[in-house]
Amino acid sequence: RIASVTLRDAEGVERTHFRAGEPLQVVVRYAFGRPLPNPILGVDFLREDGTHLFTTSNYDHQVWWQNLLPEGEIVLDVEMLALNEGRYRLQVNLFADCDRPAWWEYPEDERPEAAYFTIITGRSANGSVYLPTKWLPPTVSQKAESPVDGL
């Protein structure tokens, strides 16, 4: 089972408030009551209103965890929180064996409200994603002078 889900910053400090663009670690502590042949851990990122933004899993990345210890910690490293200002929710799902047909239909454990976190941008912005942008000053284009016949 999923024992707990915590969020950490790049220094390993547990937090629930992050700035847009910062890294994030999702730390999933697990305690399996029995051996799981080929477990899959999925993490869904959702806005507070339930809008689905992104899903990732070790299956998607072809990372296989066979013979895991019965208890431990798995970390999902998010290099940059590309989310706009707002409150977000993580859903974490555990599946026992990806070799089973339609394995995604048979969760071993589901945590629909595994963790909540807030993103701060420090400026007004619209939309769900955060794209680091900057406006550049206009450049003055110089029209090429055309030669005037006869002068």
Accessible surface in RSA format (square Angstrom, percent):
REM  Atomic radii and reference values for relative SASA: ProtOr
REM  Chains: A
REM  Algorithm: Lee & Richards
REM  Probe-radius: 1.40
REM  Slices: 20
REM RES _ NUM      All-atoms   Total-Side   Main-Chain    Non-polar    All polar
REM                ABS   REL    ABS   REL    ABS   REL    ABS   REL    ABS   REL
RES ARG A   1   131.89  55.4 128.91  65.7   2.98   7.1  47.59  65.0  84.30  51.1
RES ILE A   2     0.84   0.5   0.47   0.3   0.37   0.9   0.47   0.3   0.37   1.0
RES ALA A   3    61.37  56.4  30.43  47.0  30.94  70.4  39.38  55.5  21.99  58.3
RES SER A   4    44.94  38.0  39.88  53.2   5.06  11.7  36.08  76.8   8.86  12.4
RES VAL A   5    19.93  13.1   1.94   1.8  18.00  43.4   1.94   1.7  18.00  48.8
RES THR A   6    41.90  29.8  37.92  38.4   3.98   9.5  36.37  48.9   5.53   8.4
RES LEU A   7     7.16   4.0   3.15   2.3   4.01  10.1   3.15   2.2   4.01  10.8
RES ARG A   8    53.27  22.4  53.27  27.2   0.00   0.0   5.85   8.0  47.42  28.7
RES ASP A   9    11.62   8.1  11.62  11.6   0.00   0.0   3.80   9.0   7.82   7.8
RES ALA A  10    65.34  60.1  30.54  47.1  34.80  79.2  35.93  50.6  29.40  77.9
RES GLU A  11   143.49  82.4 108.46  82.1  35.03  83.4  63.19 122.2  80.30  65.6
RES GLY A  12    37.38  46.1   0.00   N/A  37.38  46.1  17.94  49.2  19.45  43.6
RES VAL A  13    83.43  54.9  78.77  71.3   4.66  11.2  83.43  72.5   0.00   0.0
RES GLU A  14   116.43  66.8  95.76  72.4  20.67  49.2  30.81  59.6  85.62  69.9
RES ARG A  15    71.58  30.1  59.79  30.5  11.79  28.1  36.46  49.8  35.12  21.3
RES THR A  16    75.43  53.6  72.04  73.0   3.38   8.1  53.84  72.3  21.59  32.6
RES HIS A  17   100.85  55.1  96.88  67.3   3.97  10.1  65.89  67.9  34.96  40.7
RES PHE A  18     1.18   0.6   0.04   0.0   1.15   3.0   1.16   0.7   0.02   0.1
RES ARG A  19   121.34  50.9 121.34  61.9   0.00   0.0  50.10  68.5  71.24  43.2
RES ALA A  20    17.70  16.3   1.66   2.6  16.04  36.5   1.66   2.3  16.04  42.5
RES GLY A  21    26.76  33.0   0.00   N/A  26.76  33.0  11.04  30.3  15.72  35.2
RES GLU A  22    48.13  27.6  45.27  34.3   2.86   6.8  20.36  39.4  27.77  22.7
RES PRO A  23    48.18  35.1  47.76  43.5   0.41   1.5  47.76  39.4   0.41   2.6
RES LEU A  24     0.36   0.2   0.00   0.0   0.36   0.9   0.23   0.2   0.13   0.4
RES GLN A  25    44.37  24.8  44.37  32.4   0.00   0.0   2.35   5.0  42.02  31.9
RES VAL A  26     0.00   0.0   0.00   0.0   0.00   0.0   0.00   0.0   0.00   0.0
RES VAL A  27     3.37   2.2   3.37   3.1   0.00   0.0   3.37   2.9   0.00   0.0
RES VAL A  28     1.98   1.3   1.98   1.8   0.00   0.0   1.98   1.7   0.00   0.0
RES ARG A  29    99.78  41.9  99.78  50.9   0.00   0.0  30.09  41.1  69.69  42.2
RES TYR A  30    13.58   6.3  10.96   6.2   2.62   6.8   4.35   3.3   9.23  11.4
RES ALA A  31    39.32  36.2  34.04  52.5   5.28  12.0  34.04  47.9   5.28  14.0
RES PHE A  32    19.51   9.8   6.89   4.3  12.62  32.8   7.93   4.8  11.58  33.2
RES GLY A  33    85.48 105.4   0.00   N/A  85.48 105.4  43.93 120.6  41.54  93.0
RES ARG A  34   120.62  50.6 112.93  57.6   7.69  18.3  66.33  90.7  54.29  32.9
RES PRO A  35   124.39  90.7 105.83  96.5  18.56  67.5 116.52  96.2   7.87  48.9
RES LEU A  36    12.74   7.1   2.16   1.5  10.59  26.6   2.17   1.5  10.57  28.4
RES PRO A  37    77.15  56.2  55.99  51.0  21.16  76.9  69.20  57.1   7.95  49.4
RES ASN A  38     8.89   6.1   8.89   8.6   0.00   0.0   1.60   3.8   7.29   7.0
RES PRO A  39     1.56   1.1   1.56   1.4   0.00   0.0   1.56   1.3   0.00   0.0
RES ILE A  40     0.73   0.4   0.68   0.5   0.05   0.1   0.73   0.5   0.00   0.0
RES LEU A  41    14.44   8.0  11.08   7.9   3.35   8.4  11.08   7.8   3.35   9.0
RES GLY A  42     6.77   8.4   0.00   N/A   6.77   8.4   6.77  18.6   0.00   0.0
RES VAL A  43     4.95   3.3   4.95   4.5   0.00   0.0   4.95   4.3   0.00   0.0
RES ASP A  44    19.74  13.8  19.74  19.7   0.00   0.0   2.58   6.1  17.17  17.1
RES PHE A  45    11.36   5.7  11.24   7.0   0.13   0.3  11.36   6.9   0.00   0.0
RES LEU A  46    16.42   9.1  16.42  11.7   0.00   0.0  16.42  11.5   0.00   0.0
RES ARG A  47    75.16  31.6  75.16  38.3   0.00   0.0  19.24  26.3  55.93  33.9
RES GLU A  48   103.09  59.2  81.84  61.9  21.25  50.6  27.96  54.1  75.13  61.3
RES ASP A  49   102.07  71.5  58.88  58.6  43.19 102.1  50.51 118.9  51.56  51.4
RES GLY A  50    33.91  41.8   0.00   N/A  33.91  41.8  17.51  48.0  16.40  36.7
RES THR A  51    59.24  42.1  50.35  51.0   8.89  21.2  43.55  58.5  15.69  23.7
RES HIS A  52   105.06  57.4  83.35  57.9  21.71  55.5  62.11  64.0  42.95  50.0
RES LEU A  53    49.95  27.8  18.25  13.1  31.70  79.7  20.86  14.6  29.10  78.3
RES PHE A  54   114.50  57.3 111.35  69.0   3.16   8.2 114.50  69.4   0.00   0.0
RES THR A  55    60.45  43.0  44.91  45.5  15.54  37.0  41.25  55.4  19.20  29.0
RES THR A  56     8.58   6.1   7.82   7.9   0.76   1.8   5.93   8.0   2.65   4.0
RES SER A  57    13.71  11.6   8.24  11.0   5.47  12.6  11.78  25.1   1.93   2.7
RES ASN A  58    11.36   7.8   2.79   2.7   8.57  20.6   7.86  18.9   3.50   3.4
RES TYR A  59    89.01  41.6  85.86  48.8   3.15   8.2  42.12  31.7  46.89  57.8
RES ASP A  60    88.60  62.1  54.77  54.5  33.83  80.0  25.19  59.3  63.41  63.2
RES HIS A  61   122.24  66.8  98.24  68.3  24.00  61.4  69.83  72.0  52.41  61.0
RES GLN A  62   135.71  75.9 118.56  86.6  17.15  40.8  20.99  44.7 114.72  87.0
RES VAL A  63    67.31  44.3  63.80  57.8   3.52   8.5  67.31  58.5   0.00   0.0
RES TRP A  64   113.78  45.7  87.66  42.4  26.11  61.3  67.57  36.0  46.21  75.0
RES TRP A  65    50.60  20.3  47.20  22.8   3.40   8.0  35.58  19.0  15.03  24.4
RES GLN A  66   107.82  60.3  87.35  63.8  20.47  48.7  15.21  32.4  92.61  70.2
RES ASN A  67   146.50 101.0 111.03 107.3  35.47  85.4  38.59  92.9 107.91 104.3
RES LEU A  68    56.05  31.2  33.36  23.9  22.69  57.0  35.57  25.0  20.48  55.1
RES LEU A  69   130.38  72.6 127.70  91.4   2.69   6.7 128.71  90.4   1.67   4.5
RES PRO A  70    88.32  64.4  84.24  76.8   4.07  14.8  88.32  72.9   0.00   0.0
RES GLU A  71   112.55  64.6 102.07  77.2  10.48  24.9  23.12  44.7  89.43  73.0
RES GLY A  72    16.81  20.7   0.00   N/A  16.81  20.7  16.81  46.1   0.00   0.0
RES GLU A  73    79.32  45.5  50.16  37.9  29.16  69.4  11.92  23.1  67.39  55.0
RES ILE A  74    26.71  15.2  23.16  17.3   3.55   8.6  26.57  19.1   0.15   0.4
RES VAL A  75    60.77  40.0  32.11  29.1  28.66  69.1  32.11  27.9  28.66  77.7
RES LEU A  76    48.24  26.9  44.53  31.9   3.71   9.3  47.58  33.4   0.66   1.8
RES ASP A  77    87.04  61.0  66.34  66.0  20.70  48.9  26.80  63.1  60.23  60.1
RES VAL A  78    28.99  19.1  25.46  23.1   3.52   8.5  28.99  25.2   0.00   0.0
RES GLU A  79   149.40  85.8 129.95  98.3  19.44  46.3  45.95  88.9 103.45  84.5
RES MET A  80    80.36  41.6  67.81  44.9  12.56  29.9  40.34  34.3  40.02  53.0
RES LEU A  81     3.23   1.8   2.49   1.8   0.74   1.9   3.23   2.3   0.00   0.0
RES ALA A  82    36.99  34.0  32.21  49.7   4.78  10.9  32.25  45.4   4.75  12.6
RES LEU A  83    18.43  10.3  18.43  13.2   0.00   0.0  18.43  12.9   0.00   0.0
RES ASN A  84     4.79   3.3   4.79   4.6   0.00   0.0   1.31   3.1   3.48   3.4
RES GLU A  85    91.78  52.7  70.34  53.2  21.44  51.0  21.59  41.8  70.19  57.3
RES GLY A  86    27.96  34.5   0.00   N/A  27.96  34.5  27.96  76.7   0.00   0.0
RES ARG A  87   103.68  43.5  94.04  47.9   9.64  23.0  28.63  39.1  75.05  45.5
RES TYR A  88     4.53   2.1   4.53   2.6   0.00   0.0   1.27   1.0   3.26   4.0
RES ARG A  89    37.19  15.6  37.14  18.9   0.05   0.1   1.89   2.6  35.30  21.4
RES LEU A  90     0.00   0.0   0.00   0.0   0.00   0.0   0.00   0.0   0.00   0.0
RES GLN A  91    40.60  22.7  40.60  29.7   0.00   0.0   0.00   0.0  40.60  30.8
RES VAL A  92     0.00   0.0   0.00   0.0   0.00   0.0   0.00   0.0   0.00   0.0
RES ASN A  93    15.88  10.9  15.88  15.3   0.00   0.0   0.69   1.7  15.19  14.7
RES LEU A  94     4.88   2.7   4.88   3.5   0.00   0.0   4.88   3.4   0.00   0.0
RES PHE A  95    21.90  11.0  21.90  13.6   0.00   0.0  21.90  13.3   0.00   0.0
RES ALA A  96    17.03  15.7  15.59  24.1   1.44   3.3  15.59  22.0   1.44   3.8
RES ASP A  97    32.69  22.9  29.80  29.7   2.89   6.8   6.66  15.7  26.03  26.0
RES CYS A  98    16.96  12.8   4.97   5.5  11.98  28.2   0.00   0.0  16.96  18.3
RES ASP A  99   109.95  77.0  79.86  79.5  30.08  71.1  30.95  72.8  79.00  78.8
RES ARG A 100   115.06  48.3 107.99  55.0   7.07  16.8  34.06  46.6  81.00  49.1
RES PRO A 101   115.08  83.9  99.53  90.7  15.55  56.5 111.55  92.1   3.53  22.0
RES ALA A 102    31.26  28.7  24.57  37.9   6.69  15.2  24.57  34.6   6.69  17.7
RES TRP A 103    28.73  11.5  27.49  13.3   1.24   2.9  26.20  14.0   2.53   4.1
RES TRP A 104   148.94  59.8 134.51  65.1  14.43  33.9 119.36  63.6  29.58  48.0
RES GLU A 105   108.33  62.2  82.85  62.7  25.48  60.7  31.25  60.4  77.08  62.9
RES TYR A 106   100.05  46.7  89.86  51.1  10.19  26.5  52.76  39.7  47.28  58.3
RES PRO A 107    53.68  39.1  30.73  28.0  22.95  83.4  30.73  25.4  22.95 142.6
RES GLU A 108    39.58  22.7  27.95  21.1  11.63  27.7   7.09  13.7  32.49  26.5
RES ASP A 109    20.53  14.4  14.78  14.7   5.75  13.6   5.75  13.5  14.78  14.7
RES GLU A 110    94.57  54.3  78.87  59.7  15.70  37.4  12.75  24.7  81.82  66.8
RES ARG A 111    85.83  36.0  85.36  43.5   0.47   1.1  21.95  30.0  63.88  38.7
RES PRO A 112    73.29  53.4  73.29  66.8   0.00   0.0  73.29  60.5   0.00   0.0
RES GLU A 113   116.03  66.6  93.29  70.6  22.73  54.1  19.70  38.1  96.33  78.6
RES ALA A 114    21.61  19.9   0.00   0.0  21.61  49.2   5.91   8.3  15.70  41.6
RES ALA A 115    12.59  11.6   5.33   8.2   7.25  16.5  12.59  17.7   0.00   0.0
RES TYR A 116    65.52  30.6  56.96  32.4   8.56  22.3  40.74  30.6  24.78  30.5
RES PHE A 117     0.60   0.3   0.06   0.0   0.55   1.4   0.60   0.4   0.00   0.0
RES THR A 118    30.52  21.7  30.52  30.9   0.00   0.0  23.38  31.4   7.14  10.8
RES ILE A 119     0.08   0.0   0.00   0.0   0.08   0.2   0.00   0.0   0.08   0.2
RES ILE A 120    65.11  37.1  64.94  48.4   0.17   0.4  64.94  46.8   0.17   0.4
RES THR A 121    10.39   7.4   0.93   0.9   9.46  22.5   3.18   4.3   7.21  10.9
RES GLY A 122    60.06  74.1   0.00   N/A  60.06  74.1  27.26  74.8  32.79  73.4
RES ARG A 123   129.09  54.2 113.62  57.9  15.47  36.8  66.81  91.3  62.28  37.7
RES SER A 124   115.91  97.9  78.03 104.1  37.88  87.3  55.19 117.5  60.72  85.1
RES ALA A 125    52.49  48.3  20.64  31.8  31.85  72.5  28.51  40.2  23.98  63.5
RES ASN A 126   144.98 100.0 118.39 114.4  26.59  64.0  35.86  86.3 109.13 105.5
RES GLY A 127    62.33  76.9   0.00   N/A  62.33  76.9  37.28 102.3  25.05  56.1
RES SER A 128    22.18  18.7  16.20  21.6   5.98  13.8   9.80  20.9  12.38  17.3
RES VAL A 129    86.44  56.9  79.15  71.7   7.29  17.6  79.15  68.8   7.29  19.8
RES TYR A 130    34.29  16.0  32.84  18.7   1.45   3.8  11.08   8.3  23.21  28.6
RES LEU A 131   120.56  67.1 110.16  78.8  10.41  26.2 110.16  77.4  10.41  28.0
RES PRO A 132    84.50  61.6  59.86  54.6  24.64  89.6  61.80  51.0  22.69 141.0
RES THR A 133   102.41  72.8  72.51  73.5  29.90  71.3  58.67  78.8  43.73  66.1
RES LYS A 134   168.68  82.3 140.54  86.2  28.14  67.0  91.91  82.7  76.76  81.8
RES TRP A 135   243.48  97.7 217.23 105.1  26.26  61.6 191.80 102.3  51.68  83.8
RES LEU A 136   129.78  72.3 107.90  77.2  21.88  55.0 108.58  76.3  21.20  57.0
RES PRO A 137   106.78  77.8  92.60  84.4  14.18  51.5  99.65  82.3   7.14  44.4
RES PRO A 138   130.26  94.9 103.09  94.0  27.17  98.8 114.10  94.2  16.16 100.4
RES THR A 139   128.03  91.1 102.04 103.4  25.99  62.0  76.45 102.7  51.58  78.0
RES VAL A 140   136.71  90.0 109.76  99.4  26.95  64.9 113.86  98.9  22.85  62.0
RES SER A 141    97.10  82.1  72.60  96.9  24.50  56.4  49.16 104.7  47.94  67.2
RES GLN A 142   164.42  91.9 132.43  96.8  31.98  76.2  41.76  88.9 122.66  93.0
RES LYS A 143   190.23  92.8 166.13 101.9  24.10  57.4 116.16 104.6  74.07  78.9
RES ALA A 144    98.43  90.5  65.85 101.6  32.58  74.1  75.71 106.6  22.72  60.2
RES GLU A 145   169.77  97.5 139.38 105.5  30.39  72.3  58.40 113.0 111.37  90.9
RES SER A 146    88.27  74.6  71.68  95.7  16.59  38.2  41.60  88.6  46.66  65.4
RES PRO A 147   126.07  91.9  98.16  89.5  27.91 101.5 110.40  91.1  15.67  97.4
RES VAL A 148    98.08  64.5  80.56  72.9  17.51  42.2  83.86  72.9  14.22  38.6
RES ASP A 149   141.67  99.2 117.05 116.5  24.63  58.2  42.61 100.3  99.07  98.8
RES GLY A 150    85.57 105.5   0.00   N/A  85.57 105.5  44.13 121.1  41.44  92.8
RES LEU A 151   186.94 104.1 118.36  84.7  68.59 172.4 145.93 102.5  41.01 110.4
END  Absolute sums over single chains surface
CHAIN  1 A    10112.6       7947.1       2165.6       5619.2       4493.4
END  Absolute sums over all chains
TOTAL         10112.6       7947.1       2165.6       5619.2       4493.4
